[in-house]
Amino acid sequence: MKVSIIIPVYNASQWIEDCLTSIVNQSLQGIEIVLIDDHGSDDSIEKAKAFAEKNASVSFIFTATQANGGPGVARNVGITAATGKYISFMDADDWIEADLYEKLFVSAEEFQADFLYSNYYEDKDGVSKIIYNVPFRNLKHFLTHYNSCVCGHACLIQRQLIVNNDLQFPPTRSAEDSAFAAEVALVAKNIVKIEKCGYHYIIMDNSLSHKYDKTRASQKRASFAWLMTFANKKKLYCKYFIQLWIIYIKKAILVPFLKR
């Protein structure tokens, strides 16, 4: 398989079919869809299985967390099940344009990237707004400027990079994607950004990610503490000490404070 798209499934019954339809309609052949049941209370996973039966020509893998653990834990389970050369992630309520993964894959192969990312759209109230991810200049600049969603929306990561470095999302429920993005960047040898924009990130009016919550603030701190531990384990903490603490202060302390 060329690309494994990993999707945690939790109470997404309203959107899961549109999400999967946008993947099945991709112009790139060789996509594997990995769906992880994170034990929600609706019929999301049943709808996904019914969709898979109707699209038997597409490769689907169904797996599950042991208990509801949040998107990070679910993505870790999906990584273990994936077989593609590259791994990518989607949320079950988002959708993608038909040529997105072809553009990402061709670019990753052309530049021999082990981490490739692009821009994406935020969709709210029927309006799409382009979110421009930071250009890659060097690792220190990237670490202090990257968008927290850089690994969650329209990226490709070499699966062997993840496996060889034992990369995992922290088992937290906030900022786990941001911490994982920094993990990937710390060990990647060739990071590439392209200007393609084709991922639509749906923002709900009641989205908790845009509101202050004391528990979520604590979870953010735990996510970046996990990142610090990872950097120390890889003997990269001293080299990127300043950048790691800028990440922690910006994303674990200032962002929650400003949302009060």
C-alpha positions as protocol buffer text, in pm:
chain_id: "A"
residue {
  index: 1
  type: MET
  ca { x: 0 y: 0 z: 0 }
}
residue {
  index: 2
  type: LYS
  ca { x: 112 y: 354 z: -73 }
}
residue {
  index: 3
  type: VAL
  ca { x: -74 y: 539 z: 202 }
}
residue {
  index: 4
  type: SER
  ca { x: -252 y: 431 z: 521 }
}
residue {
  index: 5
  type: ILE
  ca { x: -507 y: 688 z: 639 }
}
residue {
  index: 6
  type: ILE
  ca { x: -574 y: 643 z: 1011 }
}
residue {
  index: 7
  type: ILE
  ca { x: -913 y: 757 z: 1143 }
}
residue {
  index: 8
  type: PRO
  ca { x: -1027 y: 731 z: 1507 }
}
residue {
  index: 9
  type: VAL
  ca { x: -1402 y: 672 z: 1513 }
}
residue {
  index: 10
  type: TYR
  ca { x: -1596 y: 812 z: 1808 }
}
residue {
  index: 11
  type: ASN
  ca { x: -1951 y: 947 z: 1789 }
}
residue {
  index: 12
  type: ALA
  ca { x: -1917 y: 1059 z: 1428 }
}
residue {
  index: 13
  type: SER
  ca { x: -2231 y: 901 z: 1283 }
}
residue {
  index: 14
  type: GLN
  ca { x: -2338 y: 1226 z: 1119 }
}
residue {
  index: 15
  type: TRP
  ca { x: -2014 y: 1266 z: 921 }
}
residue {
  index: 16
  type: ILE
  ca { x: -1838 y: 930 z: 881 }
}
residue {
  index: 17
  type: GLU
  ca { x: -1991 y: 840 z: 544 }
}
residue {
  index: 18
  type: ASP
  ca { x: -1897 y: 1176 z: 389 }
}
residue {
  index: 19
  type: CYS
  ca { x: -1545 y: 1138 z: 526 }
}
residue {
  index: 20
  type: LEU
  ca { x: -1505 y: 789 z: 380 }
}
residue {
  index: 21
  type: THR
  ca { x: -1663 y: 888 z: 48 }
}
residue {
  index: 22
  type: SER
  ca { x: -1403 y: 1162 z: 6 }
}
residue {
  index: 23
  type: ILE
  ca { x: -1126 y: 903 z: 59 }
}
residue {
  index: 24
  type: VAL
  ca { x: -1276 y: 642 z: -175 }
}
residue {
  index: 25
  type: ASN
  ca { x: -1298 y: 913 z: -443 }
}
residue {
  index: 26
  type: GLN
  ca { x: -925 y: 991 z: -426 }
}
residue {
  index: 27
  type: SER
  ca { x: -742 y: 986 z: -759 }
}
residue {
  index: 28
  type: LEU
  ca { x: -447 y: 806 z: -595 }
}
residue {
  index: 29
  type: GLN
  ca { x: -470 y: 427 z: -606 }
}
residue {
  index: 30
  type: GLY
  ca { x: -323 y: 218 z: -324 }
}
residue {
  index: 31
  type: ILE
  ca { x: -486 y: 384 z: -23 }
}
residue {
  index: 32
  type: GLU
  ca { x: -561 y: 181 z: 289 }
}
residue {
  index: 33
  type: ILE
  ca { x: -823 y: 312 z: 534 }
}
residue {
  index: 34
  type: VAL
  ca { x: -759 y: 219 z: 898 }
}
residue {
  index: 35
  type: LEU
  ca { x: -1059 y: 278 z: 1124 }
}
residue {
  index: 36
  type: ILE
  ca { x: -1023 y: 253 z: 1501 }
}
residue {
  index: 37
  type: ASP
  ca { x: -1334 y: 203 z: 1712 }
}
residue {
  index: 38
  type: ASP
  ca { x: -1285 y: 419 z: 2023 }
}
residue {
  index: 39
  type: HIS
  ca { x: -1609 y: 295 z: 2181 }
}
residue {
  index: 40
  type: GLY
  ca { x: -1850 y: 580 z: 2129 }
}
residue {
  index: 41
  type: SER
  ca { x: -2222 y: 563 z: 2202 }
}
residue {
  index: 42
  type: ASP
  ca { x: -2361 y: 594 z: 1848 }
}
residue {
  index: 43
  type: ASP
  ca { x: -2360 y: 379 z: 1532 }
}
residue {
  index: 44
  type: SER
  ca { x: -2049 y: 533 z: 1371 }
}
residue {
  index: 45
  type: ILE
  ca { x: -1852 y: 211 z: 1342 }
}
residue {
  index: 46
  type: GLU
  ca { x: -2153 y: 18 z: 1212 }
}
residue {
  index: 47
  type: LYS
  ca { x: -2200 y: 279 z: 940 }
}
residue {
  index: 48
  type: ALA
  ca { x: -1831 y: 256 z: 854 }
}
residue {
  index: 49
  type: LYS
  ca { x: -1848 y: -124 z: 824 }
}
residue {
  index: 50
  type: ALA
  ca { x: -2157 y: -104 z: 605 }
}
residue {
  index: 51
  type: PHE
  ca { x: -1977 y: 151 z: 386 }
}
residue {
  index: 52
  type: ALA
  ca { x: -1677 y: -81 z: 357 }
}
residue {
  index: 53
  type: GLU
  ca { x: -1898 y: -369 z: 243 }
}
residue {
  index: 54
  type: LYS
  ca { x: -2035 y: -152 z: -37 }
}
residue {
  index: 55
  type: ASN
  ca { x: -1682 y: -52 z: -143 }
}
residue {
  index: 56
  type: ALA
  ca { x: -1510 y: -390 z: -143 }
}
residue {
  index: 57
  type: SER
  ca { x: -1249 y: -277 z: -396 }
}
residue {
  index: 58
  type: VAL
  ca { x: -1097 y: -46 z: -133 }
}
residue {
  index: 59
  type: SER
  ca { x: -876 y: -176 z: 147 }
}
residue {
  index: 60
  type: PHE
  ca { x: -1030 y: -125 z: 491 }
}
residue {
  index: 61
  type: ILE
  ca { x: -881 y: -230 z: 824 }
}
residue {
  index: 62
  type: PHE
  ca { x: -1101 y: -225 z: 1134 }
}
residue {
  index: 63
  type: THR
  ca { x: -949 y: -236 z: 1479 }
}
residue {
  index: 64
  type: ALA
  ca { x: -1034 y: -97 z: 1823 }
}
residue {
  index: 65
  type: THR
  ca { x: -893 y: 48 z: 2141 }
}
residue {
  index: 66
  type: GLN
  ca { x: -934 y: -162 z: 2456 }
}
residue {
  index: 67
  type: ALA
  ca { x: -1150 y: 113 z: 2603 }
}
residue {
  index: 68
  type: ASN
  ca { x: -1224 y: 474 z: 2514 }
}
residue {
  index: 69
  type: GLY
  ca { x: -884 y: 642 z: 2523 }
}
residue {
  index: 70
  type: GLY
  ca { x: -916 y: 947 z: 2301 }
}
residue {
  index: 71
  type: PRO
  ca { x: -772 y: 1019 z: 1956 }
}
residue {
  index: 72
  type: GLY
  ca { x: -406 y: 976 z: 2050 }
}
residue {
  index: 73
  type: VAL
  ca { x: -450 y: 627 z: 2188 }
}
residue {
  index: 74
  type: ALA
  ca { x: -669 y: 534 z: 1890 }
}
residue {
  index: 75
  type: ARG
  ca { x: -410 y: 660 z: 1642 }
}
residue {
  index: 76
  type: ASN
  ca { x: -140 y: 455 z: 1813 }
}
residue {
  index: 77
  type: VAL
  ca { x: -355 y: 145 z: 1763 }
}
residue {
  index: 78
  type: GLY
  ca { x: -402 y: 244 z: 1398 }
}
residue {
  index: 79
  type: ILE
  ca { x: -29 y: 288 z: 1343 }
}
residue {
  index: 80
  type: THR
  ca { x: 28 y: -68 z: 1463 }
}
residue {
  index: 81
  type: ALA
  ca { x: -230 y: -200 z: 1215 }
}
residue {
  index: 82
  type: ALA
  ca { x: -118 y: 9 z: 914 }
}
residue {
  index: 83
  type: THR
  ca { x: 85 y: -138 z: 627 }
}
residue {
  index: 84
  type: GLY
  ca { x: 132 y: 160 z: 391 }
}
residue {
  index: 85
  type: LYS
  ca { x: 464 y: 318 z: 297 }
}
residue {
  index: 86
  type: TYR
  ca { x: 331 y: 646 z: 433 }
}
residue {
  index: 87
  type: ILE
  ca { x: 95 y: 715 z: 720 }
}
residue {
  index: 88
  type: SER
  ca { x: -155 y: 998 z: 736 }
}
residue {
  index: 89
  type: PHE
  ca { x: -432 y: 1097 z: 976 }
}
residue {
  index: 90
  type: MET
  ca { x: -787 y: 1223 z: 942 }
}
residue {
  index: 91
  type: ASP
  ca { x: -1067 y: 1311 z: 1181 }
}
residue {
  index: 92
  type: ALA
  ca { x: -1393 y: 1127 z: 1115 }
}
residue {
  index: 93
  type: ASP
  ca { x: -1587 y: 1451 z: 1066 }
}
residue {
  index: 94
  type: ASP
  ca { x: -1351 y: 1601 z: 806 }
}
residue {
  index: 95
  type: TRP
  ca { x: -1330 y: 1552 z: 429 }
}
residue {
  index: 96
  type: ILE
  ca { x: -1067 y: 1584 z: 156 }
}
residue {
  index: 97
  type: GLU
  ca { x: -1060 y: 1695 z: -208 }
}
residue {
  index: 98
  type: ALA
  ca { x: -1019 y: 1424 z: -471 }
}
residue {
  index: 99
  type: ASP
  ca { x: -660 y: 1495 z: -574 }
}
residue {
  index: 100
  type: LEU
  ca { x: -512 y: 1562 z: -229 }
}
residue {
  index: 101
  type: TYR
  ca { x: -333 y: 1234 z: -164 }
}
residue {
  index: 102
  type: GLU
  ca { x: -206 y: 1203 z: -520 }
}
residue {
  index: 103
  type: LYS
  ca { x: -38 y: 1543 z: -484 }
}
residue {
  index: 104
  type: LEU
  ca { x: 101 y: 1454 z: -141 }
}
residue {
  index: 105
  type: PHE
  ca { x: 228 y: 1112 z: -249 }
}
residue {
  index: 106
  type: VAL
  ca { x: 389 y: 1231 z: -573 }
}
residue {
  index: 107
  type: SER
  ca { x: 563 y: 1513 z: -387 }
}
residue {
  index: 108
  type: ALA
  ca { x: 683 y: 1285 z: -106 }
}
residue {
  index: 109
  type: GLU
  ca { x: 832 y: 1046 z: -360 }
}
residue {
  index: 110
  type: GLU
  ca { x: 986 y: 1326 z: -567 }
}
residue {
  index: 111
  type: PHE
  ca { x: 1157 y: 1490 z: -269 }
}
residue {
  index: 112
  type: GLN
  ca { x: 1220 y: 1163 z: -83 }
}
residue {
  index: 113
  type: ALA
  ca { x: 1053 y: 1318 z: 220 }
}
residue {
  index: 114
  type: ASP
  ca { x: 1005 y: 1124 z: 538 }
}
residue {
  index: 115
  type: PHE
  ca { x: 773 y: 1399 z: 668 }
}
residue {
  index: 116
  type: LEU
  ca { x: 570 y: 1604 z: 419 }
}
residue {
  index: 117
  type: TYR
  ca { x: 296 y: 1852 z: 509 }
}
residue {
  index: 118
  type: SER
  ca { x: 82 y: 2117 z: 343 }
}
residue {
  index: 119
  type: ASN
  ca { x: -177 y: 2385 z: 411 }
}
residue {
  index: 120
  type: TYR
  ca { x: -541 y: 2305 z: 487 }
}
residue {
  index: 121
  type: TYR
  ca { x: -886 y: 2461 z: 513 }
}
residue {
  index: 122
  type: GLU
  ca { x: -1087 y: 2539 z: 823 }
}
residue {
  index: 123
  type: ASP
  ca { x: -1457 y: 2509 z: 741 }
}
residue {
  index: 124
  type: LYS
  ca { x: -1705 y: 2690 z: 965 }
}
residue {
  index: 125
  type: ASP
  ca { x: -2063 y: 2788 z: 891 }
}
residue {
  index: 126
  type: GLY
  ca { x: -2020 y: 2702 z: 524 }
}
residue {
  index: 127
  type: VAL
  ca { x: -1710 y: 2919 z: 479 }
}
residue {
  index: 128
  type: SER
  ca { x: -1364 y: 2774 z: 402 }
}
residue {
  index: 129
  type: LYS
  ca { x: -1057 y: 2961 z: 525 }
}
residue {
  index: 130
  type: ILE
  ca { x: -704 y: 2861 z: 422 }
}
residue {
  index: 131
  type: ILE
  ca { x: -469 y: 2794 z: 712 }
}
residue {
  index: 132
  type: TYR
  ca { x: -108 y: 2834 z: 604 }
}
residue {
  index: 133
  type: ASN
  ca { x: 135 y: 2606 z: 781 }
}
residue {
  index: 134
  type: VAL
  ca { x: 481 y: 2747 z: 847 }
}
residue {
  index: 135
  type: PRO
  ca { x: 735 y: 2693 z: 564 }
}
residue {
  index: 136
  type: PHE
  ca { x: 1018 y: 2459 z: 658 }
}
residue {
  index: 137
  type: ARG
  ca { x: 1346 y: 2652 z: 686 }
}
residue {
  index: 138
  type: ASN
  ca { x: 1527 y: 2452 z: 951 }
}
residue {
  index: 139
  type: LEU
  ca { x: 1429 y: 2237 z: 1246 }
}
residue {
  index: 140
  type: LYS
  ca { x: 1476 y: 2501 z: 1515 }
}
residue {
  index: 141
  type: HIS
  ca { x: 1254 y: 2746 z: 1325 }
}
residue {
  index: 142
  type: PHE
  ca { x: 991 y: 2478 z: 1263 }
}
residue {
  index: 143
  type: LEU
  ca { x: 976 y: 2374 z: 1628 }
}
residue {
  index: 144
  type: THR
  ca { x: 907 y: 2728 z: 1746 }
}
residue {
  index: 145
  type: HIS
  ca { x: 656 y: 2819 z: 1474 }
}
residue {
  index: 146
  type: TYR
  ca { x: 464 y: 2508 z: 1368 }
}
residue {
  index: 147
  type: ASN
  ca { x: 85 y: 2484 z: 1368 }
}
residue {
  index: 148
  type: SER
  ca { x: -44 y: 2227 z: 1617 }
}
residue {
  index: 149
  type: CYS
  ca { x: -248 y: 2056 z: 1342 }
}
residue {
  index: 150
  type: VAL
  ca { x: 47 y: 2006 z: 1106 }
}
residue {
  index: 151
  type: CYS
  ca { x: 42 y: 1626 z: 1158 }
}
residue {
  index: 152
  type: GLY
  ca { x: -334 y: 1593 z: 1174 }
}
residue {
  index: 153
  type: HIS
  ca { x: -434 y: 1760 z: 851 }
}
residue {
  index: 154
  type: ALA
  ca { x: -281 y: 1676 z: 512 }
}
residue {
  index: 155
  type: CYS
  ca { x: 55 y: 1524 z: 587 }
}
residue {
  index: 156
  type: LEU
  ca { x: 248 y: 1209 z: 500 }
}
residue {
  index: 157
  type: ILE
  ca { x: 496 y: 1042 z: 736 }
}
residue {
  index: 158
  type: GLN
  ca { x: 713 y: 748 z: 639 }
}
residue {
  index: 159
  type: ARG
  ca { x: 580 y: 453 z: 837 }
}
residue {
  index: 160
  type: GLN
  ca { x: 932 y: 321 z: 889 }
}
residue {
  index: 161
  type: LEU
  ca { x: 1030 y: 652 z: 1049 }
}
residue {
  index: 162
  type: ILE
  ca { x: 752 y: 600 z: 1303 }
}
residue {
  index: 163
  type: VAL
  ca { x: 832 y: 233 z: 1362 }
}
residue {
  index: 164
  type: ASN
  ca { x: 1210 y: 271 z: 1379 }
}
residue {
  index: 165
  type: ASN
  ca { x: 1188 y: 555 z: 1630 }
}
residue {
  index: 166
  type: ASP
  ca { x: 896 y: 415 z: 1831 }
}
residue {
  index: 167
  type: LEU
  ca { x: 696 y: 734 z: 1774 }
}
residue {
  index: 168
  type: GLN
  ca { x: 368 y: 744 z: 1965 }
}
residue {
  index: 169
  type: PHE
  ca { x: 100 y: 995 z: 2045 }
}
residue {
  index: 170
  type: PRO
  ca { x: 87 y: 1077 z: 2416 }
}
residue {
  index: 171
  type: PRO
  ca { x: -208 y: 904 z: 2589 }
}
residue {
  index: 172
  type: THR
  ca { x: -373 y: 1239 z: 2660 }
}
residue {
  index: 173
  type: ARG
  ca { x: -686 y: 1408 z: 2529 }
}
residue {
  index: 174
  type: SER
  ca { x: -553 y: 1750 z: 2436 }
}
residue {
  index: 175
  type: ALA
  ca { x: -253 y: 1866 z: 2228 }
}
residue {
  index: 176
  type: GLU
  ca { x: -155 y: 1505 z: 2159 }
}
residue {
  index: 177
  type: ASP
  ca { x: -131 y: 1583 z: 1786 }
}
residue {
  index: 178
  type: SER
  ca { x: 91 y: 1884 z: 1852 }
}
residue {
  index: 179
  type: ALA
  ca { x: 332 y: 1685 z: 2070 }
}
residue {
  index: 180
  type: PHE
  ca { x: 344 y: 1407 z: 1810 }
}
residue {
  index: 181
  type: ALA
  ca { x: 425 y: 1657 z: 1534 }
}
residue {
  index: 182
  type: ALA
  ca { x: 730 y: 1773 z: 1728 }
}
residue {
  index: 183
  type: GLU
  ca { x: 836 y: 1410 z: 1787 }
}
residue {
  index: 184
  type: VAL
  ca { x: 823 y: 1344 z: 1413 }
}
residue {
  index: 185
  type: ALA
  ca { x: 1015 y: 1661 z: 1330 }
}
residue {
  index: 186
  type: LEU
  ca { x: 1289 y: 1582 z: 1583 }
}
residue {
  index: 187
  type: VAL
  ca { x: 1379 y: 1252 z: 1415 }
}
residue {
  index: 188
  type: ALA
  ca { x: 1292 y: 1323 z: 1049 }
}
residue {
  index: 189
  type: LYS
  ca { x: 1586 y: 1360 z: 812 }
}
residue {
  index: 190
  type: ASN
  ca { x: 1400 y: 1529 z: 528 }
}
residue {
  index: 191
  type: ILE
  ca { x: 1103 y: 1755 z: 603 }
}
residue {
  index: 192
  type: VAL
  ca { x: 916 y: 1911 z: 310 }
}
residue {
  index: 193
  type: LYS
  ca { x: 623 y: 2150 z: 287 }
}
residue {
  index: 194
  type: ILE
  ca { x: 414 y: 2187 z: -29 }
}
residue {
  index: 195
  type: GLU
  ca { x: 151 y: 2453 z: -96 }
}
residue {
  index: 196
  type: LYS
  ca { x: -129 y: 2213 z: -191 }
}
residue {
  index: 197
  type: CYS
  ca { x: -452 y: 2274 z: 1 }
}
residue {
  index: 198
  type: GLY
  ca { x: -720 y: 2004 z: -2 }
}
residue {
  index: 199
  type: TYR
  ca { x: -799 y: 1898 z: 356 }
}
residue {
  index: 200
  type: HIS
  ca { x: -1119 y: 2042 z: 507 }
}
residue {
  index: 201
  type: TYR
  ca { x: -1110 y: 2060 z: 886 }
}
residue {
  index: 202
  type: ILE
  ca { x: -1463 y: 2107 z: 1014 }
}
residue {
  index: 203
  type: ILE
  ca { x: -1503 y: 2344 z: 1309 }
}
residue {
  index: 204
  type: MET
  ca { x: -1815 y: 2296 z: 1518 }
}
residue {
  index: 205
  type: ASP
  ca { x: -1974 y: 2583 z: 1710 }
}
residue {
  index: 206
  type: ASN
  ca { x: -1932 y: 2384 z: 2031 }
}
residue {
  index: 207
  type: SER
  ca { x: -1573 y: 2277 z: 1962 }
}
residue {
  index: 208
  type: LEU
  ca { x: -1394 y: 2241 z: 2294 }
}
residue {
  index: 209
  type: SER
  ca { x: -1057 y: 2302 z: 2133 }
}
residue {
  index: 210
  type: HIS
  ca { x: -1145 y: 2671 z: 2107 }
}
residue {
  index: 211
  type: LYS
  ca { x: -1257 y: 2712 z: 2470 }
}
residue {
  index: 212
  type: TYR
  ca { x: -1075 y: 2712 z: 2801 }
}
residue {
  index: 213
  type: ASP
  ca { x: -1116 y: 2408 z: 3020 }
}
residue {
  index: 214
  type: LYS
  ca { x: -906 y: 2337 z: 3329 }
}
residue {
  index: 215
  type: THR
  ca { x: -885 y: 1963 z: 3258 }
}
residue {
  index: 216
  type: ARG
  ca { x: -781 y: 2022 z: 2897 }
}
residue {
  index: 217
  type: ALA
  ca { x: -517 y: 2269 z: 3012 }
}
residue {
  index: 218
  type: SER
  ca { x: -375 y: 2001 z: 3240 }
}
residue {
  index: 219
  type: GLN
  ca { x: -383 y: 1752 z: 2953 }
}
residue {
  index: 220
  type: LYS
  ca { x: -189 y: 1995 z: 2733 }
}
residue {
  index: 221
  type: ARG
  ca { x: 85 y: 2016 z: 2995 }
}
residue {
  index: 222
  type: ALA
  ca { x: 95 y: 1637 z: 3013 }
}
residue {
  index: 223
  type: SER
  ca { x: 126 y: 1610 z: 2633 }
}
residue {
  index: 224
  type: PHE
  ca { x: 430 y: 1836 z: 2621 }
}
residue {
  index: 225
  type: ALA
  ca { x: 584 y: 1673 z: 2926 }
}
residue {
  index: 226
  type: TRP
  ca { x: 562 y: 1353 z: 2719 }
}
residue {
  index: 227
  type: LEU
  ca { x: 745 y: 1534 z: 2438 }
}
residue {
  index: 228
  type: MET
  ca { x: 1022 y: 1639 z: 2678 }
}
residue {
  index: 229
  type: THR
  ca { x: 1063 y: 1278 z: 2789 }
}
residue {
  index: 230
  type: PHE
  ca { x: 1080 y: 1163 z: 2427 }
}
residue {
  index: 231
  type: ALA
  ca { x: 1346 y: 1423 z: 2340 }
}
residue {
  index: 232
  type: ASN
  ca { x: 1552 y: 1319 z: 2641 }
}
residue {
  index: 233
  type: LYS
  ca { x: 1522 y: 952 z: 2544 }
}
residue {
  index: 234
  type: LYS
  ca { x: 1650 y: 1034 z: 2195 }
}
residue {
  index: 235
  type: LYS
  ca { x: 1934 y: 1243 z: 2343 }
}
residue {
  index: 236
  type: LEU
  ca { x: 1796 y: 1552 z: 2169 }
}
residue {
  index: 237
  type: TYR
  ca { x: 1678 y: 1744 z: 2476 }
}
residue {
  index: 238
  type: CYS
  ca { x: 2000 y: 1941 z: 2531 }
}
residue {
  index: 239
  type: LYS
  ca { x: 2040 y: 2026 z: 2161 }
}
residue {
  index: 240
  type: TYR
  ca { x: 1685 y: 2163 z: 2131 }
}
residue {
  index: 241
  type: PHE
  ca { x: 1638 y: 2274 z: 2493 }
}
residue {
  index: 242
  type: ILE
  ca { x: 1535 y: 2630 z: 2403 }
}
residue {
  index: 243
  type: GLN
  ca { x: 1294 y: 2524 z: 2127 }
}
residue {
  index: 244
  type: LEU
  ca { x: 1131 y: 2257 z: 2345 }
}
residue {
  index: 245
  type: TRP
  ca { x: 1067 y: 2504 z: 2624 }
}
residue {
  index: 246
  type: ILE
  ca { x: 930 y: 2760 z: 2380 }
}
residue {
  index: 247
  type: ILE
  ca { x: 685 y: 2492 z: 2264 }
}
residue {
  index: 248
  type: TYR
  ca { x: 589 y: 2414 z: 2624 }
}
residue {
  index: 249
  type: ILE
  ca { x: 539 y: 2777 z: 2723 }
}
residue {
  index: 250
  type: LYS
  ca { x: 347 y: 2870 z: 2406 }
}
residue {
  index: 251
  type: LYS
  ca { x: 125 y: 2566 z: 2367 }
}
residue {
  index: 252
  type: ALA
  ca { x: 87 y: 2430 z: 2721 }
}
residue {
  index: 253
  type: ILE
  ca { x: 72 y: 2755 z: 2919 }
}
residue {
  index: 254
  type: LEU
  ca { x: 0 y: 3061 z: 2703 }
}
residue {
  index: 255
  type: VAL
  ca { x: -264 y: 2909 z: 2474 }
}
residue {
  index: 256
  type: PRO
  ca { x: -483 y: 2779 z: 2762 }
}
residue {
  index: 257
  type: PHE
  ca { x: -433 y: 3110 z: 2949 }
}
residue {
  index: 258
  type: LEU
  ca { x: -540 y: 3320 z: 2649 }
}
residue {
  index: 259
  type: LYS
  ca { x: -858 y: 3112 z: 2610 }
}
residue {
  index: 260
  type: ARG
  ca { x: -977 y: 3202 z: 2960 }
}
